[in-house]
Amino acid sequence: PAPGRPSGSVLGFGRHVGWSLGEIARVDPGYLVWLEDRREGRPYLAEIDRTLRQVGFRLQDGPVATRAGRFRR
């Protein structure tokens, strides 16, 4: 079950199904980093980056994470 205090979008897939991005960031931030590189994570890229910065997993003043996809220019 999710740990509580949900914040952000709730995932309907993966090992954290039913958890919000904020809950995942507090318990398993590495999963969100991994999700950024997957097709399923594309709709959440900006929110994942913002959430990881809020929980202190990423530097606040670092570059914004963007993933264009393997075959995009």
N, C-alpha and C positions, 0 to 999 in steps of 0.2 A: 504493500500500500504506500501511497505517497506520504511524505513526512509531515505535511501540513504547511500552512502559510503560503498558499499558492500565489504566484505573481507571473503574469505574462501568459503567452499562448500555452495551451495544453496539447501535448503530443498524443496522437491516436495510433502510434506505431512504435516499434522498437522495444527495448528492454525496460523503458520507463513509460510505457503506455499509461495514459491517464495522469501523468505528472505535468506540472507547469514547468516552463523553462527556468523560472526562479528556484523552484524546488530542486531541479536537477543540478543547477549551478552550485547550490549549497552543498550537495551530497557527492556529485560526480561531475565536476567541471570538465574533466577530460573527455567525457562523452559528448559534450557540446562542441568541443574543439574537433573531435572526430566527425561529428554530424555536419560541420561546416563544409567538409570535403565531399559530402555525399549529395546526390541529386535530391533526396528527400529533405535535406536541410536548406536548400536554396531559398524557399519562401521565408525562412526565419533568419537569414544571415545578419541583417541589421539588428534584430532583436537579440540574437545570440551574442553579438559583439557588445552591445549595450549592457546586457545582463552580466557577462563575464567581467566587464569593467566595474560594474556596481558591486560585485562581490569581492573585488580585489584580485581576481585571477589574471587580469590584464592591466597594463599601465593605463592610467586615465588619459595621458597625453600622447600615447603611441599612435601609430598609423591605424586607420580604420581597416578592419579585415574585409576584403572583397574577394570574391571568387567568381570569375567569369565563366568557368567551366572549361573543360579540356579542349573543346573544339571551337570555342568562340574567339573572336578577334577583338 
